[in-house]
Amino acid sequence: MADTTEEDAASDNRAMTSPPRKASWRFIGPGIVVAATGVGAGDLVATLIAGSKFGYTLLWAAVIGCLVKISLAEATGRWHLATGRTMFDGWRSLGAWTSVYFGIYVVVWGFIYGATAMSSTALPLAALFPDTPGGLKTFAIAAGLIGLALVWFNRYARFEKLMTVLIGIKFLIVVYVAARVAPDLPAALAGLVPVLPDGSLFYTLGLIGGVGGTITMAAYGYWINSKGWTDSSWMKMMRLDNRVAYLTTGVFVVAMLIIGAELLHASNIALAGGDKGLLELSNVLEERFGVFTAKLFLVGFCATSFSALVGVWHGVSLLFADFTERIVRTRKGIEENAVEEVAKGRRERSWPFRAYMLWLTFPPMGLLWLDQPFGLVMAYGVLGAFFMPFLALTLIWLLNSSRTPREWRNGWVSNGMLAAAGLLFVVLCVQQVRDLPW
């Protein structure tokens, strides 16, 4: 896990110097990273509760959610490969307001997310090892420090392998549990027909909007560049990588919906909101299937939360590093190819990259001793609610303009999907703001 030289890092990140003749699943990687990062404990809970309340009725919404996120990730990757410019470089071309918004958002979001991710990873560990001194706080601090070390001392290639292992663990465990509860296949197939039961509108929108990722959607382009994919010759490979990622995500989410429908809906069992609902599910699993299945689910819960933590520590730090480096170098009059800088691993060794990791790790630890600070949580909720509309709508702007080569601009399908995503996230944004405890 030792640090690497610039030449070693570039070699690690550029495992392939040219695209394969035919896109193959053997070469995928960034999609696995975005899938492992994007589906966290919050997504598990939202899907589980949707299944517990409405059975299989909203299965169609989970499928649409995957299609929406495929279109967003594809657009992000296409921008990086078609233009040779990073996502932040594209935002800057739209005006200084994007830098102001992103700078405020990423600082506030990182502070709250750091505490949330550490606590979420700690919950299943505290349940597995209840006699550990310090309990939840000990595991939360350990999760943050381990995540920091894993990203600090490794480069993208090894980070990708770690994320592949973590998503493999959580995927196999959740699918295994779904198989244990014996899904009702006719009911599941009926759930593919769009239906809106009474009281299900915002559960439906949340299910569509929450299937895998928020700010990590913007990080996808940086991960494909870190893989060594830097121009349009990699477009077919990127698109296959993206589809595999959200197929994996889709199976994962459907498995959680099955668990909610069969284990909870059929038995009229209600879970608490938030990550603690997953702890309650482990108790239900223990009563139904025994200690082994319950403990195994807690391991999957831990892998889910920790993969999201590590992915954000790496991906959002890359975004922040690009944000900072581009501003500093522009003011100094230094020209650079940001995509090449990412591909060579230089952003991963920059001081802004490591400074943001430290910001994600240490200041949020103070929140572990506090009950939710009202003002900060409110600011986080408002800023966070606006990010996905910001991403969807700026992608429409960028990919329909002269900033993008004509052959790679949006077609009507891409525009339709991104516009639908933008509208969906605006509605969710308004609802989240309305639900804040003003």
N, C-alpha and C positions, 0 to 999 in steps of 0.2 A: 504493500500500500504506500510505498515511498513516492515522493514527488518526482516528476520527470523533467528532463531538459526540454527546450523548445523543439529540438529535432525529434525526440522521442514522442512528444505530445502530438506533433504534426503527423508522425507515422501512425500513431494509435488512431487518431481521428480520421485519417485517410486510409482506411483499411482497403478500399478499392479506389484506384485512380481513374477508372473509366466505367461507365455503366455497363451491365451485362447486356448481351445481345437481346435477351428476352427477360422482361421483368419476372422475377421469381421470388416466392415467399421466403426462400433461403437467405435473401439479402435484406429482409426487413429489419427494422430496429427502432427508428425514431417513433413510429406509430405505437410500438409496444410501450415505449417510454411515456408517450402522452396518454395512452390508455391506463397505464399503471398509476400515473399521477392524477388523472382527471377524475377517476372514480374513487372517492374517499368514503369515509364512514357516513358523512351526511347524505350521499347518494344512496347508500345502503338503507339508511333509515327512511328516506323519502319513498323509495320503491317498496320497502317492506310495509310501511303504513298504508300506501296506496293499495297494495294487495290485501292487507287485512281489512280495509274498509269496503273495497269494491270487488274483491275477488279477482277474476281474470278480465273483468270488463274493460280495464284501461291498458291491456297489453298492447293494443294498437298504438297508444301514445308513446310507449317505450320504443317501439320500432321507428316511429316518426322522429323521436328524439335522436336516434342514431343517425338517421338520414340528414337531419339538420346539422349535426356536428360534423358529419362527413363533409358536407358542403363548406362549412366554416374552415375546417382544417385544410381541405383541398385548396381553398382560396388563399389561405395564409402561405401554404407551401408553394403554390403557383407564383405568388408575388415574389418570394425569395428567389426561386429558380429562373423565372422569366426575366426579371429585371436586374438580378445581381445586386439587389439592395435589400437591407433588412427591414423588418416591420417598423421599427422605430424611425428609420430613415424615410420610409413612406409617410408615416404620420407627420414628421417634421415638414415634409413638402406641402402639407395641407395648411400649415400656419403655426405660429408660435403657441396658439391656444392648446394644441395637442400636447406639447411639452409641459405646459403648466398643469394641465389636467393629470397627465400621467405621473408627473413628479409628486403631486399631492397624493394621488391615489396609491401609488406603490409604497410610499412611506407609511401611511395609515394602515393600509391593507396588510402589509408585512408585519407590523407590530401586533395586530390582533390575530392574524393567521398563525404566527409563530406559537402563541400560547394555545390556540385551538388545536393545532396539529400535534403539539407535544402532549396535551391533555388527552386527545383522542387515542393516541398510541398507548398512553399509560393506562387507560381504563381497563382493557382486556388483560394487561400484564398484572395489574393490581388484583384482578379477579382470579387469575391463575396462581398468583403468589401472594395470598392475603396477609401473610405474617411478615412481609418485608418492612423493615423500619422506614418510617417516612411515607410509606404507602404510595399514593398517587403522585405526590410531588417528586419523590425519588425517581420513579419511573419516567415521569415527564421530563425532568432535567436530563436524565440519562439518554432518553430518546433524542432530545435536541443536540446533545454533545456528540452522540454517535453519528447522527445525520450530518452534523458539521464536519466531523473527521472524515467520513466516507467521501464527501464531496470535495473537501479541501485538498486531500492528498491523492485524489485520483482524477483521471481525465475521462473524456466522454466514453471511450470504448469500454472501459471497465465499469463505468457508471451504467451503461446500457446493459451489460451482462448482469449486474446486480438487480436492475429493474426487471429484467426478464425472469430472474429467479423469483422475485417477490410476486409478480403478477401470476406466475405459474402456481405458486402456493395458494394465493387467494382464489384463483379461478377454479382449481381442482377441488378445493374445500367447499366452496359455495355450490358448485355443480353436484358434488357428492351429497351434500345436505338436501339439495332440491330433489335428487333422485330418491333419497331416503323417505321424503314425505309423500312420494308417489303422486306425480302430477296427473290431473284429470285432462287428458289430451283433447277430448271433444270440447270441453269448456275452454281450454286454452286456444284452440282454433277459432272458436266462436268469439273470443276476445280480440281477434284481429279485425273484426268488423267495428268501425268507429261508432261508439255509443257514448252518450254523456248522461250518466245517472244524475239524479237530483243531488246537488251539493258537491259535484265532482269537478266543476270547471277549473278551479285554481289548483286542485290536485293534478288535473290533467296537464295544465300548462306547466306546472312545476316539474312533472315527470318528463315532459318533452324538453324543457329547458335545462334540466339537471343531469341529463345522461352524459356525464363525462367531461368536465372541464369548465373553467372560467378563464382566468388570466393565462392558464396553461395552454389554452388554444393558441394564443399569440406566441408562446414559446416553441410551438411545433416547428416553425420555420428555422429557428436557431438550432434546434436539434438536427434537422436534416442537413444544415450547413456543417454542424459539428461532425456529422457522419462522413463528410467529404462530398456531399451532393451540392454542387455550387452553381449549376447552370441548367438550361432547359433540356439537355440531353438526359437528365435524370427524371424527367417529368413522369414517364410511365412507371418508373420504379416508385416514385413518391406516391402516385395515385394508388398503386397496389398496396403499398405500406399503410396508407391511410385507411383503405377499405378493410384490410385485415385487422387493424387496430379497432375499428368500430364494430366489426363483426364480433370480435372478442368481447368488447364492451357490451354489445347487445345480448350475447348469450349470458353474460354475467348478470346483467340487469334483469333479464327474463327469469333467470334462476332465483333471484331474490324475490321477484313478484310471485313466483310459484310458492316459495316458502311462506310468504305473507298470506296468499290465498288459501293454501291447503292447511297450514298449521294454525293460523290465527283467525282468518275470516270464517272458516268452517266451524271453529270452536268458539266464536264470539269473544276472542281474547283481544284486549286493547293494550297497546304498548305506550309507554311515555315517549314524548318527542325528544329529539336530541340523541346523542350517542348512547345515553343510558338505556334507550330502548333496545339496543343490541345486547346489552347485558341481560335485560329481561328475557330476550329471545333465547339466550343460552340456558336460562333456567327452564324455559318451556321445553327446549330440546332435551335437557337432562331428564325431565319427567317423562317425556315421550320415548326417547331412544337411548337413554343412559348417559353416564359420565363421559365416556370416550367421545361421543359425537358432540356433546356440549363443549368439552375442552378443545376439540378440533376446530369448532366454529370460532372460539375465542382466538385461536392461533391465526385463523383466516382474517378475523377482525383486526388483529394486530398488524398483519402483513398489509392489509388494505390501508390502514392509517399511516403506517410507516413508509410505504411506497409513495403515498401522496406527499408526506413530509420531505423525503429525500428528493423527489422530483421537483418540488417547489424550491428547495434549497439550491438546486442546480439551475433549473429553467428560468425562474424569475430573477435569479441573480445574473444570468446572462442578459436578460432584458435590461436590468438596471445598469449593468456594465456598459452595454451599448448606448443606453440613454446618456450616461455620464461621459463616456469617452467621446461620443460624437459632439456633444456640446463643447467640451474642453478643447478638442482638436480643431473644431470649426473656428472657435474664437482665436486660436493660435495660428490659423491659416494653414493647418496641416491637412493635406488630402490623404485619404485612405480608402481602401476597398473593405468595407465593414464585413461583407460576407467572407472574404478571404481571411480576415482577422479571426473570425469565429471558427472557420474551417481549420486553421492552423493551431487552434487552441490558445491563442493569445488572450482572448477575453477571459478564459478560465483561470489565467494566471495574473490578471490585472487586479489592482488594488480595489476598484469599485466592486468587482465580483465578490471578493473576499469580505469587503466592508459590509455588503448587503447580507451576506451569510451571517456575519456577526450580529447584524441588526435583527435578523430573523430569530436568532438563537438567544442572545443574552437579555436585552431589554424586556422581551415578552415573559421571561421567567418571573418578573415581578408580579405579573397578573395572576400567577398561580396562587398567590396569597391574598388576592382580592376577590370580593364578590363583583360581578360584572360592573365595571365602571360605566355609568349611564351615558355620559357625554361621548366617550370614545366609541362605545358600541353603536350609538346613534349615528355618529360620523361615518363609521365603518359601513353600516348598513346602507346609508345613502350613497356613498361613493361606490361601494361594491355593486349595488343594484344598477348603476349606470355603465359598468364596464362592458358587458356583453352587447348592449345596443351600440355602444361606441365602436366595438370591434366590427360588428356586422355592417354597420352603415359606412364606416371608413373604408372597409374592403370593397363595398359597392363603388364608392367614389374612386378609389385607386385603380380598380381593375376595369373601369369603363373609361379611363382617361388616357391621354397620350403618354402618361408615365409608364404604361405597360405596352410592350410591343403588340401590334394589332393581332397577330395570330394567337396570342395568349390572353386576350381580353375576355371578359365574361360573355357567354352566350345567354339565351333567354332562360335556359334551365338554371344556370348559376345565379343569374339575377333574380329569378323567381324564388329560389331557395334562400338566398341571402336576404331578400326583402321580407320573406315570411319570417325568417329568423329575427331580423331587426324588429319587426312588428311584435312578434311573440315576446321578445326580451323587453321591449318598451312596456307592454302590458304587465309583465312580471315585475318590472322596475316600479311602476306606479303602485302595484299591489304591495310590494315590500315596503315602500315608503309610507303607504297608508297604515300598514300594520305596526309601524314603529311606535314605541311608547312616548309620544311627544310630551 
